[in-house]
Amino acid sequence: MSELIDKYFAGEMTCEEKKDLFDRIESDEALKKEFLRMQNVVALTQILSCQDDSETSRKGKQHFMQLLFRKRLKRAITVSLKYAAVFAVLVVGTFYTAKLYLSEEFGKSYTIVTAPKGQRVKIELPDGTIAWLSPCSRLRFAASFNETDRKIELDGATYFDVAKNPGIVTSQSPNSRLPTPSMGKRRDTPGSGFVPK
């Protein structure tokens, strides 16, 4: 029976064969179901096999591929931006941490020079100032000076030949600004001031 149905939909039946097939379909319920199933399949294939089908299919596929590409590109850009943001945060964090750590280290790094008994010692400070330590004197200064603040600590007597603007000499007496480019500083007793040379 299915050969007759296939022959009918292929268009190879005569009028008498068609009439005979329809009479059998009317009387046999299983044949009727098979005929309707085949009729639906043929109708669907005819709908899909239009002339514009290949062009529509090509355009649909092209549109789908563009959407897929955009989605993948968006995902790649998002992931790249996340990595770039993490990298930037790490670089900036490392920079500021290193800057803070190094500035603290330079600030804490001091040089201490002590003049032995009976000798004078000549020292050039980081800013170019020359300091002559008297015997039994001690001078403590930072490894590097900044532009605004040049502090040194003195215990004893020292002659300074100041290269730039005066700094601050700290002793047990209150802090004082150096008034002249060349001057002496002595700390024998608490509260003693500058001794100009």
C-alpha positions in Angstrom: 0.0 0.0 0.0 2.8 2.5 0.8 4.0 2.0 -2.8 0.7 3.4 -4.0 0.9 6.4 -1.7 4.5 7.1 -2.8 3.4 6.7 -6.5 0.5 9.1 -5.8 2.7 11.8 -4.4 5.3 11.3 -7.1 2.6 12.1 -9.6 2.9 8.8 -11.5 -0.8 7.5 -11.0 -3.5 7.4 -13.6 -7.0 8.7 -12.8 -8.3 5.1 -12.2 -5.5 4.3 -9.8 -6.2 7.5 -7.9 -9.9 6.6 -7.6 -9.0 3.1 -6.4 -6.5 4.5 -3.8 -9.1 7.0 -2.4 -11.7 4.2 -2.1 -9.2 2.1 -0.1 -8.3 5.1 2.1 -12.0 5.6 2.9 -12.4 2.0 4.1 -9.0 1.4 5.9 -8.2 3.6 8.9 -4.4 2.7 9.0 -4.0 3.5 5.3 -5.8 6.8 6.0 -3.4 7.7 8.8 -0.4 6.8 6.6 -1.7 8.9 3.7 -2.3 12.0 6.0 1.2 11.6 7.5 2.8 11.4 4.0 0.7 14.4 2.8 2.0 16.5 5.7 5.6 15.5 4.9 5.2 16.4 1.3 3.5 19.7 2.2 6.4 20.7 4.5 9.0 19.8 1.9 7.2 21.9 -0.7 7.1 24.8 1.6 10.9 24.6 2.3 11.8 24.1 -1.3 10.9 27.5 -2.6 13.1 29.4 -5.0 14.2 31.9 -2.4 15.0 29.2 0.1 18.8 29.1 -0.7 19.1 32.9 -0.6 17.1 33.1 2.7 19.1 30.3 4.2 22.3 32.0 3.2 21.2 35.4 4.7 20.0 33.7 7.8 23.2 31.9 8.3 25.2 35.0 7.6 23.1 37.0 10.2 23.5 34.2 12.7 27.3 34.1 12.2 27.5 37.9 12.7 25.5 37.6 16.0 27.7 34.8 17.1 30.9 36.8 16.2 29.6 39.9 18.0 28.8 37.8 21.1 32.3 36.2 21.1 34.0 39.5 20.5 32.0 41.1 23.3 33.0 38.3 25.7 36.6 38.5 24.6 36.7 42.3 25.2 35.0 41.9 28.6 37.5 39.3 29.7 40.4 41.3 28.4 39.2 44.5 30.1 38.9 42.5 33.4 42.4 41.3 33.1 43.6 44.8 32.1 41.8 46.3 35.2 43.4 43.7 37.5 46.8 44.4 35.9 46.4 48.2 36.3 45.4 47.8 39.9 48.4 45.6 40.6 50.8 48.0 38.8 49.4 51.1 40.6 49.3 49.3 43.9 52.8 48.1 43.5 54.0 51.5 42.5 52.5 53.3 45.5 53.5 50.5 47.9 57.1 50.7 46.6 57.1 54.5 46.7 55.8 54.5 50.3 58.2 51.7 51.4 61.2 53.3 49.7 60.5 56.7 51.0 60.2 55.3 54.5 63.4 53.4 54.0 65.3 56.4 52.7 63.8 58.5 55.6 65.0 55.9 58.1 68.4 55.4 56.6 70.9 57.6 58.5 74.6 58.1 58.4 76.3 58.7 61.7 79.8 60.2 61.8 81.8 60.5 65.0 85.0 62.5 65.3 87.6 60.7 67.5 89.3 62.4 70.4 92.0 64.9 69.3 90.9 64.9 65.5 88.7 66.9 63.3 86.6 65.2 60.6 85.5 66.7 57.3 82.2 65.4 55.8 80.3 66.4 52.7 76.5 66.1 53.2 74.2 64.9 50.4 73.2 68.5 49.5 76.9 69.6 49.1 77.3 71.2 52.5 80.7 70.7 54.1 80.7 69.9 57.9 83.9 70.0 60.0 83.3 68.0 63.2 85.3 69.0 66.3 86.9 66.3 68.4 84.4 64.1 70.3 81.5 65.3 68.2 78.8 63.2 66.6 76.7 64.1 63.5 73.7 62.1 62.3 72.1 62.9 58.9 69.7 61.2 56.4 71.1 59.4 53.5 69.3 61.8 51.2 67.7 65.2 51.7 64.6 66.5 50.0 64.2 70.0 48.7 62.2 71.5 51.5 63.7 69.9 54.6 67.3 69.1 55.4 67.6 67.9 59.0 70.7 66.8 60.8 71.4 65.9 64.5 74.4 67.2 66.2 76.1 66.3 69.5 79.2 68.4 70.0 80.7 71.3 68.0 80.7 71.5 64.2 81.6 74.1 61.6 79.2 74.1 58.5 80.0 75.5 55.1 76.4 75.5 53.8 76.0 74.9 50.0 72.4 75.9 49.7 69.6 77.4 51.8 70.2 76.7 55.5 68.7 73.5 57.0 67.7 72.7 60.5 70.3 71.5 63.1 68.8 69.5 65.9 70.4 69.3 69.2 69.1 69.0 72.8 68.4 72.7 72.5 65.3 73.8 70.4 65.5 73.5 66.6 67.1 76.5 64.9 67.4 77.6 61.3 71.0 78.3 60.2 71.2 82.1 59.6 74.3 82.3 57.4 75.9 80.2 54.7 79.0 79.6 56.9 78.6 79.3 60.6 79.4 77.2 63.6 77.1 75.3 65.9 78.0 74.1 69.3 76.1 72.2 71.9 77.9 71.9 75.1 75.1 72.7 77.5 71.4 72.5 77.0 69.9 75.7 75.6 73.2 77.0 74.0 72.6 78.7 70.6 74.6 79.3 67.5 78.3 80.3 67.7 79.1 82.3 64.5 82.6 81.9 63.1 
